[in-house]
């Protein structure tokens, strides 16, 4: 169970010195004090050593430990404050904190009388500052604010007295002088009444020797680490010069001279800066000097503090506290915040407090004060006095100890009590007698060596002091020792095999046994190991460990531990597991050539089955993953650690790895080597599929399949194209510098079309020229056609079609692949012509999709792979006008047997439409899609109705521009056979579409 320890008060925060500006907007002062302790401490405050009655003044309040004074006043509240904190364990007193008030009074308003001096004489103007706290800074105003007196070798303002010193007055000094003082805390300023300075008119002062008017005290005291300022200034005529020296030493190098050498300033003053300092004032009339001593002090500082102490009643106490300081600190002691003085049992010498045989009345809070005249420091500690009858912890009261023969028995006996209890042992009701085997140890425990059955029984330990006694009982049983057999002791297995380890215990029948299995010293976790391990307990005194499907990682030392209440014994067996090799060590490339790489590696772990061979694999940007490479030697045996990879391609980046094999299998590959590029070499691979392509007249176009980067063997790869006309001797060679090029065009005006050439394409790189391809025969390009088509005719076919026909001369130069017809409207430029191509030997084409009633112009030219021939002369034709837009109207019909007579109003075309050449009557049986047509020049016709059913009939006018708009449809029923007796006349005036 967790419980909170009780303890006496300990300071967390002590009060600090405060300077309170009387004109502050904040109308309260807070003196902080915070203490921890359990129980929670209460607080009281002292001023100048006397306890403050908080009820005595409504301005006082206490919040936690903080003492607050509202509307503080200097008269009532300035002084030294201490915080006193108390709980049940005692009281402690804080350091002293000083409360000071910062203020600046006003100068008395009395008029100051004039100071009158001769020219050349020295003068001192008094400041006589008003009451103030703490320090003030002095300056002087000349005549009117803000014109300040500048300090120089002739004029000096002392920051000790505030007076203005002029060593030799000049006429320019005549005027009114006002002393200005400023409070360093509040920054408040006040001005004195003016002091007039006038010159006497009874002559000028003659020269005289220096007279030191300002000097530092005979003894200057300063705290270590502060800045010291020493002043020295003299009157005199001529103006004296000030110099400084240190008697029996040197002025510290860090010192600075200020105000024309009148002030010596020593920053961060140290103990060795102390000594006698001298200032000298000198002019042509003489010199004067002053000496004074600088003493450096240090505040007390702890070297050794007190520690809280717990003592048994009757023990001695010795506490020492040690502090440094200059002057050396003296020590005082407080108990519970009150001065503690020597008594019969109490001695105090040089910071050491001794109390002989402490008792309960000495408990409490103690403080040691180390102080010199510059400050005091406090150290606190608590003294607890322990006084209690002996007790035993519950878990020690009744014990049963079971051991095996010949072992050692230790029975502990550790009673708590104060003073420390004395201990005695009994076996049964007889005192234990010590001998070589049986001893009572210094800590009170009983030890029995080489135990036997005669040592069995009940042992009683008693603890006793002045306050009482207590005892514990322990029963000792002595058993036969346990032995263990673990089989088999050492076994070799192959990965995947299984084994049973048997662990047998021979033990005292009265004891139960528990078995524990370990591998490499770690307990086996049967849940976790993936089902490889199983613990089998068939009999009470033996246990089996079943290992199934063993892995390499299961090799090692297996431990069986047998535990009884009396003892624990263990044994180990070793399993070796053979498996495929581990990965070889990283592959290092020792040497590289164009086509070989010499590689080395460190051997793989053989996993208890010797490595039979290594296999070397490589990978490049051109391979599909890792591939086995040819090596020298061809077979790399298991004892080798290097080999040469051969038949590599030059100038290709490779990575290499090694795989080890032993009789059990092949292991994981090594980490790949770093990427390495084979050296450059002359290319070995010629281009393939060299062939010709069609080109323009006078061109020989040579194409090939580029060589892949894998076989370029180096930088600067390109092609050499060589060719010669059939039957000639010398080869023409051309370089193609791009490694990706796949074609070369050779132009020569003198080469006739379709000239056969022998052609071969070779390779080269920066290392040299490689092989050429097989020679192939390629013909130069045929010429483009040289003649234009003749007899070009254009004939209008319909409103949107024109037939263009032509003839073509067979010519030796270039066989046409076809013809191109260009056409454009009369209103357009020939450049805007559209074109249509024919293929082969066709000699006409119908152009479609033209505009009606429009004049078009046409040219025809032949083309082949080499280009276009000249165009024919231009021909023209106009598309037909569009057919009539009016539909035949007012259809009338009369059925007579197997036919129907039709009549309609003639169609009149509009001005821009073709003339009506006649009419077409379309008729079909309902449900059939194909219509039959009757043509007639007149606006009437007879339509046969051969089969039974409904016929659908419509009429259109036709013209050279094509067919016009259809009339409304009429539906005529045909009763084929018996319809002759029925005569129906129907005139359709309003036509509805069915």
Residue pairs with C-beta under 8 A, 6 or more apart in sequence:
4 38
5 38
6 38
6 39
6 88
6 89
7 37
7 38
7 89
7 308
7 382
8 37
8 87
8 89
8 90
8 92
8 308
8 364
8 365
8 382
9 35
9 36
9 37
9 41
9 85
9 86
9 87
9 89
9 90
9 91
9 92
9 365
9 380
10 35
10 36
10 37
10 92
10 380
11 33
11 34
11 35
11 85
11 92
11 94
11 380
12 34
12 35
12 36
13 32
13 33
13 34
14 32
14 33
14 83
14 94
14 95
14 97
15 31
15 32
15 33
15 67
15 81
15 82
15 83
15 94
15 95
15 97
16 32
16 97
17 97
17 98
17 99
17 100
18 29
18 31
18 97
18 98
18 99
18 100
19 100
19 101
19 102
19 134
19 185
20 29
20 72
20 99
20 100
20 101
20 102
21 101
21 102
21 103
21 185
21 186
22 74
22 101
22 102
22 103
22 186
23 103
23 186
23 188
27 70
27 71
28 68
28 69
28 70
28 71
28 72
29 68
29 69
29 72
29 77
29 99
30 66
30 67
30 68
31 45
31 66
31 67
31 68
31 69
31 81
31 83
31 97
31 99
32 65
32 66
33 43
33 45
33 65
33 66
33 67
33 83
33 85
33 94
34 64
34 65
34 66
35 41
35 43
35 65
35 83
35 85
35 92
37 85
37 87
37 89
38 87
39 87
39 88
40 87
41 85
41 86
41 87
42 85
42 86
42 87
43 62
43 64
43 65
43 67
43 83
43 84
43 85
43 86
44 51
44 52
44 83
44 84
44 86
45 51
45 52
45 54
45 62
45 67
45 81
45 82
45 83
45 84
46 52
46 81
46 82
46 83
46 84
46 93
47 79
47 80
47 81
48 79
48 80
49 80
49 82
51 84
52 60
52 67
54 60
54 61
54 62
59 69
59 70
59 71
59 72
60 67
60 68
60 69
61 67
61 68
61 70
62 68
65 83
65 85
67 81
67 83
69 77
72 99
72 101
73 101
74 101
74 103
74 133
77 99
77 101
78 99
78 100
78 101
79 98
79 99
80 96
80 97
80 98
80 99
81 96
81 97
81 98
81 99
82 93
82 94
82 95
82 96
82 97
83 93
83 94
84 91
84 92
84 93
84 94
84 337
85 91
85 92
85 94
86 336
86 337
89 363
89 364
89 365
89 382
89 384
90 335
90 336
90 363
90 364
90 365
90 382
91 336
91 337
91 338
91 364
91 365
92 334
92 336
92 337
92 365
92 367
92 378
92 380
93 334
93 337
93 367
93 378
94 378
95 376
95 377
95 378
96 376
100 133
100 134
101 133
102 133
102 134
102 183
102 185
102 186
103 131
103 132
103 133
103 183
103 186
103 188
104 130
104 132
104 136
104 181
104 183
104 186
104 188
104 189
104 190
105 130
105 131
105 132
105 190
106 130
106 190
107 128
107 129
107 130
107 179
107 190
107 191
107 192
107 193
108 128
108 130
109 193
110 193
111 193
112 192
112 193
112 194
112 195
112 196
113 195
114 195
114 196
114 197
114 198
115 123
115 125
115 195
115 196
115 197
115 198
116 197
116 198
116 199
116 200
117 123
117 169
117 197
117 198
117 199
117 200
117 205
118 169
118 199
118 200
118 202
118 203
118 204
118 205
119 169
119 170
119 171
119 199
119 204
119 205
120 168
120 169
120 204
120 205
120 206
120 207
120 237
121 168
121 169
121 205
121 237
122 165
122 166
122 167
122 168
122 169
122 211
122 213
122 235
122 236
122 237
123 165
123 166
123 169
123 197
123 235
124 163
124 164
124 165
124 166
124 213
124 235
125 140
125 163
125 164
125 166
125 177
125 179
125 195
125 197
126 163
126 195
127 138
127 140
127 161
127 162
127 163
127 164
127 179
127 181
127 192
128 162
128 179
128 192
129 136
129 138
129 162
129 179
129 181
130 181
130 190
132 181
132 183
134 183
134 184
134 185
135 184
136 162
136 181
136 182
136 183
136 184
137 159
137 181
137 182
137 184
138 157
138 158
138 159
138 162
138 179
138 180
138 181
139 148
139 149
139 157
139 180
139 182
140 148
140 149
140 157
140 164
140 177
140 178
140 179
140 180
141 147
141 148
141 149
141 177
141 178
141 180
141 191
142 148
142 149
142 175
142 176
142 177
143 175
143 176
144 176
145 178
145 180
145 191
149 155
149 157
149 164
149 177
151 157
151 259
151 260
151 262
152 260
153 167
153 239
153 241
153 260
153 261
154 166
154 167
154 168
154 239
155 164
155 165
155 166
155 167
156 164
156 165
156 167
156 214
156 231
156 233
156 259
156 260
156 262
157 163
157 164
157 165
158 165
158 214
158 231
158 233
159 229
159 231
160 214
160 231
161 214
162 179
162 181
163 214
164 177
164 179
165 213
165 214
165 233
165 235
166 173
166 235
167 233
167 234
167 235
167 236
167 237
167 239
167 240
168 235
168 236
168 237
168 238
168 239
169 197
169 199
171 199
173 197
174 197
174 198
174 199
175 196
175 197
176 194
176 195
176 196
176 197
177 194
177 195
177 196
177 197
178 191
178 192
178 193
178 194
178 195
179 191
179 192
180 189
180 190
180 191
180 192
181 189
181 190
181 192
182 188
182 189
183 189
205 237
206 237
207 237
207 238
207 283
207 284
207 285
208 236
208 237
208 285
209 236
209 283
209 285
209 286
209 287
209 288
210 234
210 235
210 236
210 240
210 281
210 282
210 283
210 285
210 286
210 287
210 288
211 234
211 235
211 236
211 281
211 288
212 232
212 233
212 234
212 279
212 281
212 288
212 289
212 290
213 233
213 234
213 235
214 231
214 232
214 233
214 234
214 262
215 231
215 232
215 279
215 290
215 292
216 230
216 231
216 232
216 277
216 279
216 290
216 292
217 292
218 292
218 293
219 292
219 293
219 295
220 228
220 230
220 292
220 293
220 294
220 295
221 295
221 296
221 297
222 228
222 269
222 294
222 295
222 296
222 297
223 269
223 296
223 297
223 298
223 299
223 374
224 269
224 270
224 271
224 296
224 297
224 298
224 326
225 268
225 269
225 270
226 268
226 269
227 265
227 266
227 267
227 268
227 269
228 265
228 266
228 269
228 273
228 294
229 258
229 263
229 264
229 265
230 263
230 264
230 277
230 279
230 292
230 294
231 262
231 263
232 242
232 244
232 262
232 263
232 264
232 279
232 281
232 290
233 242
233 262
233 281
234 240
234 242
234 281
234 288
236 281
236 283
236 285
237 283
237 285
238 283
238 284
238 285
239 283
240 281
240 282
240 283
241 261
241 281
241 282
241 283
242 260
242 261
242 262
242 279
242 280
242 281
243 261
243 279
243 280
243 282
244 251
244 257
244 261
244 264
244 277
244 278
244 279
244 280
245 251
245 277
245 278
245 280
246 275
246 276
246 277
246 278
247 275
247 276
247 277
247 278
247 291
248 275
248 276
249 275
251 264
251 277
252 266
252 273
254 266
254 267
254 268
255 264
255 265
255 266
255 267
256 264
256 265
256 267
257 263
257 264
257 265
258 265
264 277
264 279
266 273
266 294
269 294
269 296
270 296
271 296
271 298
271 326
273 294
273 296
274 293
274 294
274 295
274 296
275 293
275 294
276 291
276 292
276 293
276 294
277 291
277 292
277 293
277 294
278 289
278 290
278 291
279 289
279 290
280 287
280 288
280 289
281 287
281 288
281 289
282 288
296 326
297 325
297 326
297 327
297 372
297 373
297 374
298 324
298 325
298 326
298 374
299 325
299 372
299 374
299 375
299 377
300 323
300 324
300 325
300 329
300 370
300 371
300 372
300 375
300 376
300 377
301 323
301 324
301 325
301 377
302 321
302 322
302 323
302 370
302 377
302 379
303 322
303 323
303 324
304 320
304 321
304 322
305 321
305 368
305 379
305 381
306 319
306 321
306 366
306 368
306 379
306 380
306 381
307 381
308 381
308 382
308 383
308 384
309 317
309 319
309 381
309 382
309 383
309 384
310 383
310 384
310 385
310 386
311 317
311 358
311 383
311 384
311 385
311 386
312 385
312 386
312 387
312 418
312 419
312 420
313 358
313 359
313 360
313 385
313 386
313 387
313 418
313 419
314 357
314 358
314 359
314 419
315 357
315 358
315 419
316 354
316 355
316 356
316 357
316 358
317 353
317 354
317 355
317 358
317 362
317 383
318 352
318 353
318 354
319 352
319 353
319 354
319 366
319 368
319 381
320 351
320 352
320 353
321 331
321 351
321 368
321 370
321 379
322 351
323 329
323 331
323 351
323 370
323 377
325 370
325 372
325 374
325 375
326 372
327 372
327 373
328 372
329 370
329 371
329 372
330 370
330 371
330 372
331 348
331 350
331 351
331 368
331 369
331 370
332 339
332 368
332 369
332 371
333 339
333 340
333 348
333 353
333 366
333 367
333 368
333 369
334 340
334 366
334 367
334 368
334 369
335 364
335 365
335 366
335 367
336 364
336 365
337 365
337 367
340 346
340 348
340 353
340 366
342 348
345 355
345 356
345 357
346 353
346 354
346 355
347 353
347 354
348 354
351 368
351 370
353 366
353 368
355 362
358 383
358 385
359 385
360 385
360 387
362 383
362 385
363 383
363 384
363 385
364 382
364 383
365 380
365 381
365 382
365 383
366 380
366 381
366 382
366 383
367 378
367 379
367 380
367 381
368 378
368 379
369 376
369 377
369 378
370 376
370 377
370 379
371 377
386 418
387 418
387 419
387 467
388 416
388 417
388 418
388 467
389 417
389 465
389 467
389 468
389 469
389 470
390 415
390 416
390 417
390 421
390 463
390 464
390 465
390 467
390 468
390 469
390 470
391 415
391 416
391 417
391 470
392 414
392 415
392 416
392 463
392 470
392 471
392 472
393 416
396 412
396 413
396 414
396 472
397 472
397 473
398 472
398 473
398 474
399 411
399 472
399 473
399 474
399 475
400 474
400 475
400 477
401 409
401 411
401 474
401 475
401 476
401 477
402 476
402 477
402 479
402 511
402 564
402 565
402 566
403 409
403 451
403 476
403 477
403 478
403 479
403 566
403 567
404 451
404 478
404 479
404 480
404 481
404 482
404 508
404 566
404 567
405 451
405 452
405 453
405 478
405 479
405 480
405 481
406 450
406 451
406 452
406 481
407 450
407 451
407 481
407 567
408 447
408 448
408 449
408 450
408 451
409 446
409 447
409 448
409 451
409 455
409 476
410 441
410 445
410 446
410 447
410 448
411 445
411 446
411 459
411 461
411 474
411 476
412 443
412 444
412 445
413 423
413 425
413 444
413 445
413 446
413 461
413 463
413 472
414 443
414 444
414 445
415 421
415 423
415 444
415 463
415 470
417 463
417 465
417 467
417 468
417 470
418 465
419 465
419 466
420 465
421 463
421 464
421 465
421 469
421 470
422 463
422 464
422 465
423 440
423 444
423 461
423 462
423 463
424 431
424 461
424 462
424 464
425 431
425 432
425 440
425 446
425 459
425 460
425 461
425 462
426 432
426 459
426 460
426 462
427 457
427 458
427 459
427 460
428 457
428 458
432 438
432 440
432 446
432 459
434 440
436 449
437 448
437 449
437 450
438 446
438 447
438 448
438 449
439 446
439 447
440 446
440 447
441 447
444 461
444 463
446 459
446 461
448 455
448 476
451 476
451 478
452 478
453 478
455 476
455 478
456 476
456 477
456 478
457 475
457 476
458 473
458 474
458 475
458 476
459 473
459 474
459 475
459 476
460 471
460 472
460 473
461 471
461 472
461 474
462 469
462 470
462 471
463 469
463 470
463 471
477 566
479 508
479 510
479 511
479 564
479 566
479 567
480 507
480 508
481 508
481 566
481 567
481 569
482 505
482 506
482 507
482 508
482 511
482 513
482 562
482 564
482 566
482 567
482 568
482 569
483 505
483 506
483 507
483 569
484 503
484 504
484 505
484 506
484 560
484 562
484 569
484 570
484 571
485 503
485 504
485 506
485 571
486 501
486 502
486 503
486 504
486 558
486 560
486 571
486 572
486 573
487 501
487 502
487 504
487 573
488 501
488 573
489 573
489 574
490 573
490 574
490 575
490 576
491 499
491 573
491 574
491 575
491 576
492 575
492 576
492 577
492 578
492 608
493 499
493 550
493 575
493 576
493 577
493 578
494 577
494 578
494 579
494 609
494 664
495 550
495 551
495 552
495 577
495 578
495 579
495 580
495 607
495 664
496 549
496 550
497 549
497 550
498 546
498 547
498 548
498 549
498 550
499 546
499 547
499 550
499 575
500 536
500 544
500 545
500 546
500 547
501 544
501 545
501 547
501 558
501 560
501 573
502 542
502 543
502 544
503 515
503 517
503 542
503 543
503 544
503 545
503 560
503 562
503 571
504 541
504 542
505 513
505 515
505 541
505 542
505 562
505 569
506 541
507 513
507 541
507 562
507 564
508 564
508 566
511 564
511 565
511 566
512 564
512 565
513 540
513 541
513 562
513 563
513 564
514 562
514 563
514 564
515 535
515 537
515 543
515 560
515 561
515 562
515 563
516 523
516 560
516 561
516 563
517 523
517 524
517 533
517 535
517 543
517 545
517 558
517 559
517 560
517 561
518 524
518 558
518 559
518 561
519 554
519 556
519 557
519 558
519 559
520 556
520 557
521 557
521 559
524 533
524 535
524 545
526 533
526 534
526 535
531 548
532 547
532 548
532 549
532 550
532 551
532 554
533 545
533 546
533 547
533 548
534 545
534 546
534 548
535 543
535 544
535 545
535 546
536 543
536 544
536 545
536 546
537 543
537 544
538 544
543 560
545 558
545 560
547 554
547 575
550 575
550 577
551 577
551 579
552 577
552 579
552 607
554 575
554 577
555 575
555 576
555 577
555 608
556 574
556 575
557 572
557 573
557 574
558 572
558 573
558 574
558 575
559 570
559 571
559 572
560 570
560 571
560 572
560 573
561 568
561 569
561 570
562 568
562 569
562 570
576 608
577 607
577 608
578 607
578 608
578 609
578 664
579 607
579 608
579 609
579 664
579 665
580 607
580 661
580 662
580 664
580 665
580 666
580 667
581 604
581 605
581 606
581 607
581 609
581 611
581 660
581 661
581 662
581 666
581 667
582 604
582 605
582 607
582 660
582 667
582 668
583 604
583 660
583 667
583 668
583 669
583 670
583 671
584 601
584 602
584 603
584 604
584 614
584 658
584 659
584 660
584 669
584 670
585 601
585 602
585 603
585 604
585 670
586 601
586 602
586 670
586 671
586 673
587 599
587 600
587 601
587 656
587 657
587 658
587 670
587 671
587 672
587 673
588 599
588 600
588 601
588 673
589 597
589 598
589 599
589 656
589 673
589 674
589 676
590 598
590 599
590 600
590 642
591 597
591 598
592 598
592 676
592 677
592 678
592 679
593 678
593 679
594 648
594 650
594 651
594 678
594 679
594 680
594 681
594 713
595 646
595 647
595 648
595 649
595 650
595 678
595 681
596 632
596 644
596 645
596 646
596 648
596 678
597 644
597 645
597 648
597 654
597 656
597 676
597 678
598 642
598 643
598 644
599 616
599 642
599 643
599 644
599 645
599 656
599 658
599 673
600 641
600 642
601 614
601 641
601 642
601 658
601 670
602 641
603 611
603 641
603 660
604 611
604 660
604 667
604 670
606 638
606 660
606 662
607 662
607 664
607 667
609 662
609 663
609 664
610 638
610 662
610 663
611 638
611 639
611 660
611 661
611 662
612 637
612 638
612 661
612 662
612 663
613 635
613 636
613 637
613 638
613 660
613 661
614 636
614 637
614 638
614 640
614 643
614 658
614 659
614 660
614 661
615 628
615 636
615 658
615 659
615 660
615 661
615 666
616 628
616 629
616 631
616 636
616 643
616 645
616 656
616 657
616 658
617 626
617 627
617 628
617 629
617 656
617 657
617 658
617 659
617 669
618 626
618 627
618 629
618 645
618 648
618 654
618 655
618 656
619 625
619 626
619 627
619 654
619 655
619 657
619 672
620 649
620 652
620 653
620 654
620 655
620 710
621 652
621 653
622 649
622 652
622 708
622 709
622 710
626 657
626 669
629 645
629 646
629 647
629 648
629 656
630 645
630 646
630 647
631 643
631 644
631 645
631 646
632 643
632 644
632 646
633 640
633 643
636 643
638 660
638 662
645 654
645 656
648 654
648 678
649 678
649 710
649 711
649 713
650 678
650 679
650 680
650 681
650 713
650 714
651 677
651 678
651 679
651 680
651 681
651 712
651 713
651 714
651 715
652 677
652 678
652 710
653 675
653 676
653 677
654 675
654 676
654 677
654 678
655 672
655 673
655 674
655 675
655 676
656 672
656 673
656 676
657 669
657 670
657 671
657 672
657 673
658 669
658 670
659 666
659 667
659 668
659 669
659 670
660 666
660 667
661 667
680 713
680 714
680 715
680 765
680 766
680 767
681 713
681 714
681 767
682 713
682 714
682 764
682 765
682 767
682 768
682 769
682 770
683 707
683 711
683 712
683 713
683 714
683 717
683 763
683 764
683 765
683 767
683 770
683 771
684 711
684 713
684 770
684 771
685 707
685 711
685 763
685 770
685 771
686 707
686 761
686 762
686 763
686 770
686 771
686 772
686 773
687 704
687 705
687 706
687 707
687 719
687 761
687 762
687 763
687 773
688 704
688 705
688 773
689 703
689 704
689 705
690 702
690 703
690 704
690 759
690 760
690 761
690 773
690 774
690 776
691 702
691 703
691 704
691 776
691 778
692 700
692 701
692 702
692 703
692 759
692 778
692 779
693 701
693 702
693 703
693 743
694 701
694 781
694 782
694 865
694 866
695 701
695 745
695 780
695 781
695 865
695 866
696 781
696 784
696 866
696 867
697 753
697 781
697 782
697 783
697 784
697 814
697 866
697 867
698 747
698 748
698 749
698 750
698 751
698 753
698 780
698 781
699 745
699 746
699 747
699 780
699 781
699 866
700 723
700 745
700 746
700 747
700 748
700 751
700 755
700 757
700 759
700 778
700 780
700 781
701 743
701 744
701 745
701 778
701 781
702 721
702 723
702 743
702 744
702 745
702 746
702 759
702 761
702 778
703 742
703 743
704 719
704 742
704 743
704 761
704 773
705 742
706 739
706 740
706 741
706 742
707 717
707 739
707 763
709 739
712 739
712 763
712 765
713 765
713 767
713 770
714 765
714 766
714 767
715 765
715 766
716 764
716 765
716 766
717 739
717 763
717 764
717 765
718 735
718 736
718 737
718 738
718 739
718 741
718 763
718 764
718 765
719 735
719 736
719 741
719 744
719 761
719 762
719 763
719 764
720 733
720 734
720 735
720 736
720 761
720 762
720 763
720 764
720 769
720 772
721 733
721 734
721 736
721 744
721 746
721 759
721 761
722 731
722 732
722 733
722 734
722 759
722 760
722 761
722 762
722 772
723 731
723 732
723 746
723 757
723 758
723 759
723 760
723 778
724 730
724 731
724 732
724 757
724 758
725 751
725 755
725 756
725 757
725 758
726 755
726 756
726 757
726 758
726 777
732 746
734 744
734 746
735 764
736 744
751 780
752 780
753 780
753 781
753 782
753 783
753 813
753 814
753 866
754 779
754 780
754 781
754 782
755 779
755 780
756 777
756 778
756 779
757 777
757 778
757 779
757 780
758 775
758 776
758 777
759 775
759 776
759 777
759 778
760 772
760 773
760 774
760 775
760 776
761 772
761 773
762 769
762 770
762 771
762 772
762 773
763 769
763 770
763 771
764 770
781 865
781 866
782 813
782 814
782 815
782 864
782 865
782 866
783 813
783 814
783 866
784 814
784 863
784 864
784 866
784 867
784 868
784 869
785 811
785 813
785 814
785 816
785 861
785 862
785 863
785 864
785 868
785 869
786 811
786 813
786 814
786 869
786 870
787 808
787 809
787 811
787 862
787 869
787 870
788 860
788 861
788 862
788 869
788 870
788 871
788 872
788 873
789 806
789 807
789 808
789 819
789 860
789 861
789 862
789 872
790 806
790 807
790 808
790 809
790 872
791 805
791 806
791 807
792 804
792 805
792 806
792 858
792 859
792 860
792 872
792 873
792 875
793 804
793 805
793 806
793 875
794 802
794 803
794 804
794 856
794 858
794 875
794 876
794 877
795 802
795 803
795 805
795 877
796 802
796 877
796 878
796 879
796 880
797 803
797 846
797 880
798 879
798 880
798 960
798 961
798 962
799 852
799 853
799 879
799 880
799 881
799 882
799 883
799 914
799 961
799 962
800 848
800 849
800 850
800 851
800 852
800 879
801 846
801 847
801 848
801 850
801 879
802 823
802 846
802 847
802 850
802 856
802 858
802 877
802 879
803 844
803 845
803 846
803 847
804 821
804 823
804 844
804 845
804 846
804 847
804 858
804 860
804 875
805 843
805 844
806 819
806 843
806 844
806 860
806 872
807 843
808 816
808 819
808 841
808 843
808 862
814 864
814 866
814 869
815 864
816 841
816 862
816 863
816 864
816 869
817 839
817 840
817 863
817 864
817 865
818 837
818 838
818 839
818 840
818 842
818 862
818 863
819 837
819 838
819 842
819 860
819 861
819 862
819 863
820 835
820 836
820 837
820 838
820 860
820 861
820 862
820 863
820 868
821 835
821 836
821 837
821 838
821 845
821 847
821 858
821 859
821 860
822 830
822 833
822 834
822 835
822 858
822 859
822 860
822 861
822 871
823 833
823 834
823 835
823 836
823 847
823 856
823 857
823 858
824 830
824 832
824 833
824 834
824 856
824 857
825 851
825 854
825 855
825 856
826 854
826 855
826 856
826 857
826 876
830 857
833 859
836 845
836 847
837 863
838 845
847 856
850 856
850 879
851 879
852 879
852 880
852 881
852 882
852 961
853 878
853 879
853 880
853 881
853 882
853 912
853 961
854 878
854 879
855 876
855 877
855 878
856 876
856 877
856 878
856 879
857 874
857 875
857 876
858 874
858 875
858 876
858 877
859 871
859 872
859 873
859 874
859 875
860 871
860 872
861 868
861 869
861 870
861 871
861 872
862 868
862 869
863 869
880 914
880 959
880 960
880 961
880 962
881 912
881 913
881 914
881 959
881 960
881 961
882 912
882 913
882 914
882 961
882 962
883 913
883 914
883 957
883 958
883 959
883 961
883 962
883 963
883 964
883 965
884 907
884 908
884 909
884 910
884 913
884 914
884 916
884 957
884 959
884 964
884 965
885 910
885 913
885 964
885 965
886 907
886 908
886 909
886 910
886 957
886 964
886 965
887 907
887 955
887 956
887 964
887 965
887 966
887 967
887 968
888 904
888 905
888 906
888 907
888 919
888 939
888 955
888 956
888 957
888 967
889 904
889 905
889 967
890 904
890 905
890 988
890 989
891 902
891 903
891 904
891 955
891 967
891 968
891 970
891 988
891 991
892 902
892 903
892 904
892 986
892 987
892 988
893 900
893 901
893 902
893 903
893 953
893 970
893 972
893 986
893 988
894 900
894 901
894 983
894 984
894 985
894 986
895 945
895 972
895 974
895 979
895 982
895 983
895 984
896 980
896 983
897 979
897 980
898 944
898 945
898 946
898 974
898 976
898 979
899 942
899 943
899 944
899 945
900 942
900 943
900 945
900 951
900 953
900 972
901 940
901 941
901 942
902 921
902 940
902 941
902 942
902 943
902 953
902 955
903 939
903 940
904 919
904 939
904 940
904 955
904 967
905 939
906 916
906 939
907 916
907 919
907 957
907 964
908 916
909 915
909 916
909 957
909 959
913 959
913 961
914 959
914 960
914 961
914 962
915 959
915 960
916 957
916 958
916 959
916 964
917 937
917 958
917 959
917 960
918 935
918 936
918 937
918 957
918 958
919 935
919 936
919 937
919 938
919 939
919 941
919 955
919 956
919 957
919 958
920 933
920 934
920 935
920 955
920 956
920 958
920 963
921 933
921 934
921 935
921 936
921 941
921 943
921 953
921 954
921 955
922 931
922 932
922 933
922 953
922 954
922 955
922 956
922 966
923 931
923 932
923 934
923 943
923 951
923 952
923 953
924 930
924 931
924 932
924 951
924 952
925 947
925 949
925 950
925 951
925 952
926 949
926 950
926 951
926 952
926 971
927 949
934 941
934 943
935 958
941 955
943 951
943 953
945 951
945 972
945 974
945 976
946 976
947 974
947 976
948 974
948 975
948 976
948 977
949 973
949 974
950 971
950 972
950 973
950 974
951 971
951 972
951 973
951 974
952 969
952 970
952 971
952 994
953 969
953 970
953 971
953 972
954 966
954 967
954 968
954 969
954 970
955 966
955 967
956 963
956 964
956 965
956 966
956 967
957 963
957 964
958 964
967 991
968 988
968 991
968 992
968 993
969 991
969 993
969 994
970 988
970 991
971 994
975 982
